[in-house]
Amino acid sequence: MGKDSDDQAIYLTLLGDCALTVGDITIRDFVADKERALLAYLALEAARMPKAKADRRQPQPHRREYLATLFWPESPPTLALKSLRQSLYRLKQVLDQAQPGLAARFL
């Protein structure tokens, strides 16, 4: 997938068991399908960003309303936003349990 700001190799496996590998840490503890899908979407969108100066990619924030509608289209907007918050919270927990501060580097 690429390298993070600390120049550790980053791999995201989406076929078969979903796994995120950063350096020598592999995370497979993603509980819900929506969390795995959200992680995959954010990773793939980050990889599609146009290159900026000095061949560095600049992260672009995603509008929460867009993500909520994309992942929970059947839910009313307030419920979809709540579901997004909960999924992001769980993703952050899983990442930070594997390595403190990891979530801040990726989400």
N, C-alpha and C positions, 0 to 999 in steps of 0.2 A: 504494500500500500504506500509506504513512504517512510520518511523520518520525521520525528517530532523535534521540538525546539531544543531538546537535549541531545540530538543526533543519535537516538536509539532507533533501531529498526522497528517498524510498526507493521503488523500483519493482521488483517481481518479476514477470517474464514467464514464464508456465508453458505457454502454448500456442505451438506452434512451437518455436523455439530457446529453451531455458531461459536467462534472463539476469537478473542482479541489478544494478540501477543505483542507485548512491548518489552524489548530487550529480552530478558530471561523469564519474564512473568507472562503466564497464559491464563486468561480469564474465560471461564465457561459458565459462570453462575448467573446467566441472564434468564430470569424466570419466565417472563411473559413474551409471547410472540410480538406484541406491539413494541416492547422495549428493544428487542433484537432488530425489528424493522426500523425503528427510530434511529438506532445506532448505525445501521447500514445506510440509511438515507443520509444522515449527517456526514458520514465518512465519504460516501460517493459524491455528494455535493461539494465537499471540501476538495476532493480530487479533481473536480471539473472546473474549479475556479481558474480564470485566466491568470497567467503569470504576470507578476508585477516587476518592478525594477529589481535588478540584481538577482533575477531568477528566484525570488522568494514569493510564496503565495500569501496573500493578505486575507485573513479570515473575514467573512462577511456574515453578519448576524442574520438569523432566520426569524421572520415575524412569527410570533407564537400563534397568532390567529390563523395564519396559513398552515402551520404544522398541525394545529388542532383540527382544522377542517380536513386536512389531507388524511390524517390517521383515524379520526372519529367522525366521518361524514354523516353518520346516522344520528349523532347526538346534537342536542341544542348547543349553541356556542358556549354558554357558561359551563356546561357539563364537559364539553370537549376540552376546554382550557384547563379544567380541573384534572381531567385524565392525563393531559400532557404534563402538567406540573407533577403529578404523582409518578409518572413514568420517568421523567427527568430526575426526580429525587431518587428513585430506585436505581437508575443507572449510575448516578453519582455515588451512591452507597456501595454498589458492587465494585466500581473502579477504585474508590478510596480504601476499601477493605483490602484490595489486592496490593495497593501501594498508596500510602497517604500522599495527597496532592495530585494524584493521577487525573481525577475528574476535572480539575481546574485547567489542566493542559489540553483536554480534549473537548469539553462541553462548554 
